[in-house]
Amino acid sequence: MNPHAKFAVCITDAEPDLERLKFYRVLPDASAAADDYLRVMDESGEDYLYPASYFVLMELHQAAESALLSAF
């Protein structure tokens, strides 16, 4: 797991609150990461814990990261 990644793409449709192939903002949470969970922010602005296996962490070019951050 990359502790510096700020975004992840969902790779499952097993969870009704997540959309497959959608980018989610990852919030730092060392305790959750130790248990193989990610804290992600949804479109409502709330953050939730989900299994890390539901996501692929993304390292983005600075311009892409800035564009996504401005969308949140």
N, C-alpha and C positions, 0 to 999 in steps of 0.2 A: 504494500500500500504506500502511496506517495503522500506524506503528510503535508506537502505544499500545494497539492492540487486544489483548485477552487471550484472545479466543475466535474460532474460525472454524468454519463448518459445511462439511462435506465435500459436494461436489457431483458426485462421480464414483463409479462402481463399478469403475473400471479397475484399482484396486489392491486385492488381496485382504486386506490388513491394515487397510483403512479401511472404515467403514460409511457409505454414502451417507445424507445428511441428519442425521448425528450431529454434535454439537458436540464440538470438540477444544480443549484448552487450548493456546494459542500461547506459546512461550517466546521471549524476546528473543534474536536472533542476527543481528547486523548483517551478518556475512560471508555467511550463507545468504541473507538478504534481497537483498544485492547481486547474487546469482546467481539471483534469482527463486525461491527456495525458502523454505519455512516449517519451523520446528522445532516439531513438535507432540508432545504427551504422550498416549500411549494409556492404556487402562484398566489396564495392568500397571504404570504409573508410569514406564515408559521413554520417552525422547524420541527422535524420528526426524526426518529431513529428507524432505520431499516437495515436489514442484513446487507453487508457490503457486497455479497455475491449477486445482488440485484443490479449492480452498477459496474461500469468501467470508468475508472478515473481518467480524466483528460488533461493533458498538458497542452495548453493553447498558446499560439502566438500572441504577443502582447496586444495587438490591435483587436484580435478576436475576443480575448478576455475582457478588454475594455468595453467592447460593444455588448457582450453578454451582461457584464456588470451593470451597465447603464439600463438594460432592459429589466433588471430586477429592481 
